[in-house]
Amino acid sequence: MNKDNLDSELKDILLANESNPNLSEEYDEETGNVNLNVDDFNKKYGVNPRVKSKPELRDQNIILSVRHLKQFFFFGHGVNRAKLKAVSNVSFDLKEGECLGIVGESGCGKTTTGRSIIKLYDITSGSIYYRGVRISAGNRWNRKEIKWTKIRCQEQCKELEKKKDEEIKALDKASPAYQETVNNINRKYNDEINNIKNNANKIIYEQQEKIQQIKFDNAHVSRKLVNEIQMIFQDPVDSLDPRMTVEDIIQEGLRIQKFNNKEENHKMVVEMLEKVGLVAEHAGRYPHEFSGGQRQRIGIARALIMKPKLLICDEPISALDVSIRAQIINLLNDLKDEYGLSIIFIAHDLSVVKYFCNRIAVMYYGKIVELATSDELFKNPLHPYTKSLLSAIPKPNPISEKNRKRIIYRPELVHDYSVDKPQLREVCPGHTVLCNQAEFEKYLTELK
């Protein structure tokens, strides 16, 4: 299929979506996206056929796939330019209807991971697939591959040129076959140099093609697809505009998506307020008139009104007291079952995460160090940092709390990565740990 045909097909898809902006939700519930072939799926969501996709992820019921995600932040200029690796090489899959908890200390990259998924940041490297379609990608790795390929090519060519000159200098110029031998040496090394350059050019061309594909994918993201991802932010005070009424805050997303029927929008706002435990009279009030728990409910209503399939909860209970925390958790649990939501739940409280989530990913310094089901992680914690986090959970019994021993994680003492570098390895089905070969064998013995 040539470019003109693809552009024509894309135009037809976009026109169809504009004429019918709120495509029937009943269709999605009755038939599901698993039964849709690639062309029907692209037409339904307005996906450009040239955007990179992996339909096999939909077949495996994987709603979100994060691959080698890197998010770096750069500061300063010139010699003072600094780099902060907020997230480094994070990969995981999330199945439909599943809840994945992400835990770790402050500053370990939990929130940055969530914000990168929802496209609040342009990611540095890696790929994010939602419903099998790439919605975000970074090209830093590809650009570095081009840079180092050129450097390696130059070094190898210089080395061969040096060897060639040494071989020619070692020849006897008085020999009658001197010139013929020189020509043979030149031919031999020139062939090797040309092969190295051709291989380097091939790698450079492949990476340039991938960079162009990444730029195209980022510029042609399906808005309808990305709208299915919504986020509940950490601070219910700062995330709500103090100059807008609750009704305006909740229906802002609808207006951005061209849902301009005021009567319908008001009806949907009232319905969402009642879903989250508020009343219709609250719609005309301002955020400062509510308590912290009520503000968080408004944030949940704002996310749910867009009818998301994936909800990213960024520490939604950290700023609330204990009784209100329980209410918000129970509310999210009910909404998860009612709407069939897939959830990424970011939190510090491991006991809450164990109760609420199917699987838990433990992050430390921008990396996932352990990933397992909730029961397995609490039963068999393997990574020293996971053990340190679990030892910090307070115990309700004062006697056992008094005897609780806090484990301090000091990576320089418990790891030796000077020779054998760590990587994520599966120690048992569904349980992966960041470790080197020696640690891997040690963890296997711990599980026996």
Buried (B, 14 or more C-beta within 10 A) or exposed (E): EEEEEEEEBBEEBEEEBEEEEEBEEEEBEEEEBEEBEEEEBBBBBBBBBBBBBBBEBBEBBBBBBBBBBBBBEEEEEEEEEEEEBBBBBBBBBBBBBBBBBBBBBEEBBBBBBBBBBBBEBEBBBBBBBBBBBBBBBBBEBBBEBBEEBBEBBEEBBEEBEEEBEEBBEEBEEEEEEEEEBBEEBEEEBEEBBEEBBEBBEEBBEBBBEBBEBBEBBBEBBBEBBBBBBBBBBBBBBEBBEEEBBBBBBBBBBBEEBEBEEEEEBBEBBBEBBEBBBBEEEBBEBBBEEBEBBBBBBBBBBBBBBBBBBBBBBBBBBBBBEEEBBEBBBEBBBEBBEEBEBBBBBBBBBBEBBBEBBBBBBBBBBBBBBBBBBBEBBBEBBBBBBBBBBBBBEEEEEEEEEEEEEEBEBEEEEEBEEEEEEBEBBEBBEEBBBBBBEEBBEEBEEEEE
